[in-house]
């Protein structure tokens, strides 16, 4: 499934192809299960993308600001 999200950090929109279904998205959005339960096979990076729209590059940038 193609997932397009706008980052909570930068406001930029990104798209990823993820091995997930419409049913999984519904379970997550409805709050029926938490993100780790709904998407146990996704990487932490992919789960964060679904949750906040943040990319790995944005996480690295944000972490660099704390130094």
Protein Blocks (a to p, Z undefined) as FASTA:
>chain_A
ZZddddfklopacdddddddfklmmmmmnomacfklmmmmbcfklmmmmmnopafklmmm
mmmmmZZ
